[in-house]
Amino acid sequence: MTLSNKLSDPRLFRQYAYVDGKWTHGDGNREEAVFDPATGETLGHIPWLEPHQITASVDAAEAAFVHWRALRADERCERLLAWYDLLQANREDLALLMTLEQGKPLPDARGEVEYGASFVRWFAEEGKRTFGETIPSHIPNAALGTLKEPVGIAALITPWNFPLAMITRKAAAAMAAGCTVIVKPAGETPFSALALAELAERAGIPAGVFNVVLGDPPEVSRILCGEDRVKALSFTGSTRVGRLLLEQCANTVKRVSLELGGNAPFIVGPDMDPKEAAFAAVAAKFQTAGQDCLAADRILVHESIHDAFVAHFAERMAALTVGNGQEGEIDLGPLIHRQAVEKAAAIVDDAISKGATMVAGDQSQAPGENFFMPVLLTGVTRDMKLWHEESFAPVAGITAYADDDQVIEMANDTEYGLAAYLYTHDIRRIWKVLRALEFGMVSVNSVKMTGPPVPFGGVKHSGLGREGGVTGIDEYLETKYYCLGALGSVSGS
């Protein structure tokens, strides 16, 4: 059975790029196969556009920008809300597409569709609140103020771990602001992006406003970053690639927003119930099979409850099911490809060679070559890769600490600064640790921390700017100052 036959609406499965409202094949003979990471089955093929076709997407976005920005904010809102309604109406097909190309369990995929759609609704309304300011004038007979105007074309480069929500979080903000967008999805997961394009067209979003380009990642990014007509770039992915894109944007002085790597500490205070904290830590670590920038990478547990915490963590971890996300009650799907499995194994081997203890993690039980069984390591130290690198895998490392000052220093011992978790009921500890942590987001006694109202983003090498919330739309707006002098007034009088 082909992928399209698995969908209620086969038209949501597209194997073309989408430029200027047209489904586009590559002018050369280059294409790329897309695989189901759970089975290795070929799902379809996508074209690699030639450089002149990428430039044509900029032409289309430039032409569409004139008319899209001229619409009233409520008119753009209506089109975005129509897009939101279609995302909701096609949730099952979108979730299945995502599970097939990314591997996450169907319930998680449904949750991502809901999550991704929520940003479309949020920014549809937020676009009507891009207020300027009235400035009390220091100039006689003059009125001063500001206007908010769209920056122009926005290039959006998105990852494979959240192939739908990372697009809507960026695109809805940019489009609500009056920008046109060019989306470059990950080659591993293009079909979610193309389904979004199909639904955007049905929602009445004009040609050229939402474009999806496919091709060789370095080639596409070089063209988009070097195009002076592209005024903003938003990227979610690794810190290594984010640095390269920032360099490529320098010559055209773009507005750049980056959501990069994470290395989240999960801090457990001595006053916590070790079972409650351990179960929460399992949820924070193994979401999206650990392929999540918010995943708890360094679990720091007070020495007084360390052993009990480890026992409860191991118990809860053992109950997790690993398998094809389409089948039954699955908690963890596959990793995205074989290289990810090899990286995870190397991180585990490095930790064990340097003294860590493996509590659980028998890889002989893996149901396929792209699967990696959850691993629990204790005695993790700072000289291990697991401490410094974002594993992006279901590998949990636990380290004991003695006091608050020590755990603050340990938590901050990373170049990353995206998210941190803190579990304690002591309000004094909460306030002290919360303020001292060098992270853009801190979640206290809760694994869930994201959503449309949240200013998502990090500090240090975890990125620039924020996505979501009332600040998310600002990434795509310029502030224009005006001074209205009274006619006939004399300057300086």
C-alpha positions as CSV (number, residue, x, y, z in Angstrom):
1,M,0.0,0.0,0.0
2,T,1.4,3.4,-1.0
3,L,1.6,6.2,1.5
4,S,-1.2,8.2,-0.2
5,N,-3.5,5.2,0.1
6,K,-3.1,5.3,3.8
7,L,-4.5,8.8,4.1
8,S,-8.2,9.8,4.1
9,D,-7.2,12.6,1.8
10,P,-4.5,11.4,-0.6
11,R,-3.9,15.0,-1.8
12,L,-2.0,15.7,1.4
13,F,0.8,13.5,0.2
14,R,2.9,15.6,-2.2
15,Q,6.2,14.8,-3.8
16,Y,6.9,18.2,-5.2
17,A,8.2,21.6,-3.9
18,Y,5.7,24.4,-3.6
19,V,6.6,27.7,-5.1
20,D,4.4,30.7,-6.1
21,G,1.3,28.5,-5.6
22,K,2.5,25.8,-7.9
23,W,3.7,22.3,-7.3
24,T,7.2,22.2,-8.7
25,H,9.6,19.5,-9.7
26,G,13.3,20.0,-10.0
27,D,14.7,21.2,-13.4
28,G,17.7,18.8,-12.9
29,N,17.6,15.1,-12.3
30,R,18.4,15.3,-8.6
31,E,16.0,13.9,-6.1
32,E,16.1,12.3,-2.6
33,A,14.3,9.3,-1.2
34,V,12.4,9.7,2.1
35,F,12.4,6.7,4.5
36,D,10.3,5.4,7.3
37,P,12.9,5.2,10.1
38,A,10.9,2.4,11.8
39,T,10.9,0.0,8.9
40,G,13.4,1.4,6.4
41,E,10.7,1.4,3.8
42,T,10.9,4.1,1.1
43,L,7.9,6.5,1.5
44,G,8.5,8.6,-1.6
45,H,10.9,10.9,-3.3
46,I,11.3,14.7,-3.3
47,P,13.1,16.8,-6.0
48,W,16.1,18.9,-5.3
49,L,15.5,22.3,-6.8
50,E,18.2,24.0,-8.8
51,P,19.7,27.3,-7.7
52,H,17.7,29.3,-10.2
53,Q,14.5,27.7,-8.8
54,I,15.4,28.7,-5.2
55,T,15.9,32.3,-6.5
56,A,12.5,32.0,-8.2
57,S,11.0,31.3,-4.8
58,V,12.5,34.6,-3.6
59,D,11.0,36.3,-6.7
60,A,7.6,34.9,-5.8
61,A,7.8,35.9,-2.2
62,E,8.9,39.4,-3.2
63,A,5.9,39.8,-5.5
64,A,3.4,38.4,-3.0
65,F,4.8,40.6,-0.2
66,V,3.4,43.8,-1.8
67,H,-0.2,42.6,-1.6
68,W,0.1,40.5,1.6
69,R,1.4,43.3,3.7
70,A,-1.3,45.6,2.3
71,L,-4.1,43.5,3.7
72,R,-5.6,44.6,6.9
73,A,-4.4,42.6,10.0
74,D,-7.9,41.2,10.4
75,E,-7.9,40.0,6.8
76,R,-4.6,38.1,7.3
77,C,-6.2,36.8,10.5
78,E,-9.1,35.3,8.7
79,R,-6.9,33.4,6.3
80,L,-4.7,32.1,9.1
81,L,-7.7,31.0,11.0
82,A,-9.0,29.1,7.9
83,W,-5.6,27.4,7.8
84,Y,-6.0,26.5,11.5
85,D,-9.4,25.0,10.9
86,L,-8.0,22.8,8.1
87,L,-5.1,21.6,10.3
88,Q,-7.6,20.5,12.9
89,A,-9.9,18.9,10.4
90,N,-7.0,16.9,8.9
91,R,-5.3,16.0,12.2
92,E,-5.3,12.2,11.7
93,D,-3.8,12.4,8.2
94,L,-1.2,14.9,9.4
95,A,-0.3,12.8,12.4
96,L,0.1,9.6,10.3
97,L,2.3,11.4,7.8
98,M,4.5,12.6,10.7
99,T,4.7,9.2,12.3
100,L,5.7,7.6,8.9
101,E,8.5,10.1,8.1
102,Q,9.7,10.9,11.6
103,G,8.9,7.8,13.7
104,K,7.2,9.3,16.7
105,P,4.2,7.4,18.1
106,L,0.8,8.4,16.7
107,P,-0.4,9.9,20.0
108,D,2.7,12.1,20.1
109,A,2.1,13.0,16.5
110,R,-1.5,14.0,17.1
111,G,-0.3,16.1,20.0
112,E,2.2,17.9,17.7
113,V,-0.5,18.6,15.2
114,E,-2.6,20.2,18.0
115,Y,0.5,22.0,19.3
116,G,1.4,23.3,15.8
117,A,-2.1,24.4,15.0
118,S,-2.2,26.3,18.2
119,F,0.5,28.7,17.0
120,V,-1.5,29.5,13.9
121,R,-4.4,30.5,16.0
122,W,-2.3,32.4,18.4
123,F,-0.5,34.5,15.9
124,A,-3.6,35.0,13.7
125,E,-5.0,37.0,16.7
126,E,-1.6,38.4,17.7
127,G,-1.3,40.0,14.3
128,K,-4.1,42.4,15.2
129,R,-2.2,43.6,18.2
130,T,1.0,44.8,16.7
131,F,0.6,48.2,18.2
132,G,2.9,51.2,17.8
133,E,3.4,53.8,20.5
134,T,2.7,57.5,21.0
135,I,5.8,59.2,22.4
136,P,5.4,62.3,24.5
137,S,7.1,65.0,22.4
138,H,10.2,67.0,23.4
139,I,9.9,68.9,20.1
140,P,7.5,71.9,20.0
141,N,4.5,71.5,17.8
142,A,5.4,67.9,16.8
143,A,3.8,64.5,17.3
144,L,6.1,61.6,17.8
145,G,5.4,57.9,17.6
146,T,6.2,54.5,16.2
147,L,4.6,52.0,13.7
148,K,5.3,48.3,13.4
149,E,5.9,47.1,9.8
150,P,6.8,43.7,8.4
151,V,10.5,43.1,7.7
152,G,9.8,41.4,4.4
153,I,10.6,38.0,3.2
154,A,11.5,35.5,5.9
155,A,13.5,32.3,5.3
156,L,12.6,29.5,7.7
157,I,14.9,26.4,8.0
158,T,13.3,23.7,10.2
159,P,14.4,20.4,11.8
160,W,13.1,16.8,11.5
161,N,12.2,16.2,15.2
162,F,9.1,18.4,15.1
163,P,8.4,18.6,11.4
164,L,5.1,20.4,11.6
165,A,5.1,22.5,14.7
166,M,8.5,24.1,14.1
167,I,7.1,25.4,10.8
168,T,3.8,26.8,12.1
169,R,5.5,28.4,15.1
170,K,7.7,30.4,12.7
171,A,5.5,30.8,9.6
172,A,2.3,31.9,11.5
173,A,4.2,34.6,13.3
174,A,5.8,35.9,10.1
175,M,2.7,35.7,8.0
176,A,0.6,37.4,10.7
177,A,3.1,40.2,10.8
178,G,2.7,40.7,7.0
179,C,5.8,38.8,5.8
180,T,6.0,36.2,3.1
181,V,7.9,33.0,3.9
182,I,10.2,30.5,2.2
183,V,10.3,27.2,4.2
184,K,13.2,24.8,3.9
185,P,12.2,21.6,5.8
186,A,14.6,18.9,6.8
187,G,15.2,16.3,4.0
188,E,14.2,13.5,6.3
189,T,10.7,14.9,7.0
190,P,9.5,17.0,4.0
191,F,6.0,15.6,3.7
192,S,4.6,17.4,6.8
193,A,5.7,20.7,5.3
194,L,4.2,19.9,1.9
195,A,0.9,19.0,3.5
196,L,0.9,22.3,5.3
197,A,1.4,24.0,1.9
198,E,-1.6,22.1,0.5
199,L,-3.8,23.2,3.4
200,A,-2.5,26.8,3.2
201,E,-3.6,26.9,-0.5
202,R,-7.1,25.6,0.5
203,A,-7.3,28.2,3.2
204,G,-7.0,31.0,0.6
205,I,-3.4,32.1,1.5
206,P,-2.3,33.7,-1.8
207,A,0.4,32.3,-4.1
208,G,3.9,33.3,-3.1
209,V,3.0,33.9,0.6
210,F,3.9,30.4,1.8
211,N,6.6,28.6,-0.2
212,V,8.3,25.3,0.4
213,V,11.7,24.7,-1.2
214,L,13.6,21.4,-1.3
215,G,17.2,20.7,-2.1
216,D,20.7,20.3,-1.0
217,P,20.8,22.0,2.5
218,P,24.2,23.8,2.1
219,E,23.2,25.0,-1.3
220,V,19.7,26.2,-0.3
221,S,21.0,28.0,2.8
222,R,23.8,29.7,0.9
223,I,21.3,31.1,-1.6
224,L,18.8,32.2,1.0
225,C,21.3,33.7,3.4
226,G,23.1,35.5,0.5
227,E,19.9,37.0,-0.9
228,D,19.6,40.6,0.1
229,R,15.8,40.5,-0.6
230,V,15.4,37.9,2.2
231,K,15.3,40.1,5.3
232,A,15.0,37.6,8.1
233,L,16.2,34.1,8.8
234,S,14.8,31.8,11.4
235,F,16.5,28.5,12.1
236,T,16.0,25.6,14.5
237,G,18.7,23.0,14.6
238,S,22.2,22.3,15.9
239,T,24.5,25.0,17.3
240,R,27.1,24.0,14.7
241,V,24.8,24.8,11.8
242,G,23.4,27.9,13.5
243,R,26.9,29.4,13.7
244,L,27.4,28.8,10.0
245,L,24.1,30.4,9.0
246,L,24.8,33.4,11.2
247,E,28.1,33.8,9.4
248,Q,26.4,33.5,6.0
249,C,23.8,36.2,6.9
250,A,26.4,38.7,8.0
251,N,27.0,40.2,4.6
252,T,23.3,41.0,4.1
253,V,22.7,42.0,7.7
254,K,19.6,40.0,8.2
255,R,17.3,39.7,11.2
256,V,18.4,36.3,12.5
257,S,16.6,34.2,15.1
258,L,18.2,30.9,16.2
259,E,16.8,28.1,18.3
260,L,19.8,25.9,18.8
261,G,21.0,23.0,20.9
262,G,20.1,22.3,24.5
263,N,21.7,20.4,27.4
264,A,19.0,20.7,30.0
265,P,19.8,20.0,33.7
266,F,17.0,18.3,35.7
267,I,17.7,19.2,39.4
268,V,16.0,17.3,42.2
269,G,16.1,18.9,45.6
270,P,16.5,16.9,48.9
271,D,12.9,17.6,49.9
272,M,11.3,15.8,46.9
273,D,9.5,12.5,46.9
274,P,12.1,10.4,44.9
275,K,9.4,8.4,43.1
276,E,7.5,11.5,42.0
277,A,10.7,13.2,40.8
278,A,11.9,10.1,39.1
279,F,8.7,9.6,37.1
280,A,8.8,13.2,36.1
281,A,12.5,12.9,35.0
282,V,11.6,9.9,32.8
283,A,9.0,12.0,31.1
284,A,11.4,14.9,30.6
285,K,14.2,12.6,29.3
286,F,12.4,10.3,26.9
287,Q,10.0,12.6,25.1
288,T,10.4,12.1,21.3
289,A,12.8,9.3,22.2
290,G,15.2,11.9,23.6
291,Q,15.3,13.7,20.2
292,D,14.2,16.9,21.8
293,C,16.1,20.1,22.6
294,L,14.2,20.2,25.9
295,A,15.1,16.7,26.9
296,A,16.7,16.3,30.3
297,D,20.3,15.5,29.5
298,R,21.9,15.9,32.9
299,I,19.9,14.6,35.9
300,L,21.3,16.1,39.1
301,V,19.9,14.5,42.3
302,H,20.7,15.4,45.9
303,E,22.8,12.7,47.4
304,S,20.4,12.1,50.3
305,I,17.8,10.6,47.9
306,H,20.0,9.5,45.0
307,D,19.7,5.8,45.4
308,A,16.0,5.7,45.9
309,F,15.6,8.1,42.9
310,V,17.7,5.7,40.7
311,A,15.6,2.7,41.7
312,H,12.3,4.4,40.8
313,F,13.8,5.8,37.6
314,A,14.9,2.4,36.5
315,E,11.5,0.9,37.4
316,R,9.6,3.5,35.4
317,M,12.0,3.4,32.4
318,A,11.6,-0.4,32.3
319,A,7.9,0.1,31.7
320,L,8.5,2.1,28.5
321,T,7.6,0.4,25.3
322,V,9.8,0.7,22.2
323,G,8.5,0.0,18.7
324,N,6.9,1.2,15.5
325,G,4.9,4.3,16.3
326,Q,1.9,3.1,14.2
327,E,1.5,0.0,16.4
328,G,-0.4,-0.1,19.7
329,E,0.7,1.7,22.9
330,I,4.2,2.7,22.0
331,D,6.2,5.2,24.1
332,L,9.4,5.4,22.1
333,G,9.7,5.2,18.3
334,P,13.0,4.8,16.4
335,L,15.8,7.4,16.1
336,I,15.7,9.3,12.9
337,H,18.5,7.2,11.1
338,R,21.3,4.8,11.8
339,Q,23.9,7.6,12.3
340,A,21.8,8.7,15.4
341,V,22.0,5.2,16.8
342,E,25.7,5.1,16.3
343,K,26.2,8.4,18.0
344,A,24.1,7.3,21.0
345,A,26.1,4.1,21.3
346,A,29.4,6.1,21.2
347,I,28.2,8.4,24.0
348,V,27.3,5.4,26.2
349,D,30.6,3.6,25.5
350,D,32.5,6.8,26.3
351,A,30.7,7.2,29.6
352,I,31.3,3.5,30.6
353,S,34.9,3.7,29.7
354,K,35.3,6.7,32.0
355,G,33.7,5.1,35.0
356,A,29.9,5.4,34.6
357,T,27.7,2.4,35.6
358,M,25.1,1.1,33.3
359,V,21.9,0.3,35.3
360,A,19.8,-0.6,32.3
361,G,20.0,-0.5,28.5
362,D,20.2,-3.9,26.7
363,Q,20.4,-3.0,23.0
364,S,19.8,-6.7,22.0
365,Q,16.1,-6.0,22.6
366,A,16.0,-3.2,20.0
367,P,13.2,-4.0,17.5
368,G,15.1,-2.7,14.4
369,E,18.4,-1.1,13.3
370,N,17.2,2.5,13.9
371,F,15.9,1.8,17.4
372,F,17.9,2.4,20.6
373,M,16.7,1.0,23.8
374,P,16.5,3.5,26.8
375,V,19.8,3.6,28.8
376,L,20.3,4.6,32.4
377,L,23.8,5.5,33.6
378,T,24.9,6.6,37.0
379,G,28.1,8.1,38.2
380,V,28.2,10.5,35.2
381,T,31.1,13.0,35.5
382,R,32.1,16.1,33.6
383,D,34.8,14.5,31.5
384,M,32.2,12.4,29.7
385,K,30.6,13.3,26.3
386,L,27.2,12.7,28.0
387,W,27.9,15.8,30.2
388,H,28.9,18.2,27.5
389,E,27.1,17.0,24.3
390,E,23.4,17.0,23.5
391,S,22.9,13.3,23.1
392,F,19.5,13.6,21.2
393,A,18.9,10.0,22.2
394,P,17.2,8.0,25.0
395,V,20.3,8.0,27.2
396,A,19.8,9.2,30.8
397,G,22.7,10.1,33.0
398,I,22.4,10.7,36.7
399,T,24.9,12.6,39.0
400,A,24.7,13.2,42.7
401,Y,25.3,16.6,44.3
402,A,25.7,17.8,47.9
403,D,24.2,21.3,48.1
404,D,22.5,24.1,46.2
405,D,25.6,26.1,45.4
406,Q,27.2,23.0,43.9
407,V,24.3,22.0,41.8
408,I,23.9,25.6,40.4
409,E,27.6,25.5,39.3
410,M,27.1,22.0,37.9
411,A,24.0,23.0,36.0
412,N,25.6,26.1,34.5
413,D,28.7,24.1,33.4
414,T,27.7,24.0,29.7
415,E,27.9,26.2,26.6
416,Y,24.1,25.8,26.2
417,G,21.4,27.7,27.9
418,L,18.0,26.7,26.5
419,A,15.9,25.0,29.3
420,A,16.3,23.7,32.8
421,Y,14.1,21.8,35.2
422,L,13.9,22.2,39.0
423,Y,12.0,19.9,41.3
424,T,11.7,21.1,44.9
425,H,8.9,22.4,47.2
426,D,11.2,24.8,49.1
427,I,10.3,28.3,48.0
428,R,13.7,29.7,49.1
429,R,15.5,27.1,47.0
430,I,13.2,27.7,44.1
431,W,13.9,31.4,44.0
432,K,17.7,31.0,44.6
433,V,18.2,28.4,41.9
434,L,15.7,29.9,39.5
435,R,17.6,33.2,39.5
436,A,21.0,31.6,39.3
437,L,20.4,29.3,36.4
438,E,21.8,30.6,33.1
439,F,19.0,29.3,30.9
440,G,16.3,31.0,28.9
441,M,13.5,28.9,30.3
442,V,13.2,27.2,33.8
443,S,10.4,24.9,34.6
444,V,9.7,24.3,38.3
445,N,7.8,21.1,39.3
446,S,6.4,20.6,35.8
447,V,7.7,18.7,32.7
448,K,5.4,20.6,30.3
449,M,6.6,24.2,29.8
450,T,5.8,25.2,26.2
451,G,2.8,26.5,24.3
452,P,1.7,29.5,22.2
453,P,1.9,32.1,25.0
454,V,5.4,31.1,25.9
455,P,8.5,33.1,24.8
456,F,10.5,30.1,23.7
457,G,14.2,30.5,23.4
458,G,17.6,30.2,25.1
459,V,20.8,32.1,26.0
460,K,24.5,31.4,25.5
461,H,25.0,29.0,22.5
462,S,21.4,28.0,22.5
463,G,20.3,30.8,20.3
464,L,19.0,34.3,19.6
465,G,15.5,35.7,19.9
466,R,12.3,34.1,21.0
467,E,9.5,32.2,19.4
468,G,5.9,32.2,20.6
469,G,4.3,34.6,23.1
470,V,3.8,38.3,22.6
471,T,7.4,38.6,21.6
472,G,7.4,36.0,18.9
473,I,5.9,38.2,16.3
474,D,8.5,40.9,17.0
475,E,11.1,38.8,15.2
476,Y,9.3,39.7,11.9
477,L,8.5,43.4,12.6
478,E,10.5,46.6,12.2
479,T,9.9,49.6,14.4
480,K,9.5,52.8,12.3
481,Y,9.7,56.1,14.2
482,Y,7.9,59.1,12.9
483,C,8.0,62.8,13.8
484,L,5.1,64.9,12.5
485,G,5.9,68.5,12.7
486,A,3.2,71.2,12.5
487,L,3.1,72.9,9.1
488,G,4.6,76.4,9.1
489,S,6.4,75.8,12.4
490,V,10.0,77.1,12.6
491,S,12.6,74.4,13.4
492,G,13.9,74.9,16.9
493,S,11.2,77.4,17.9
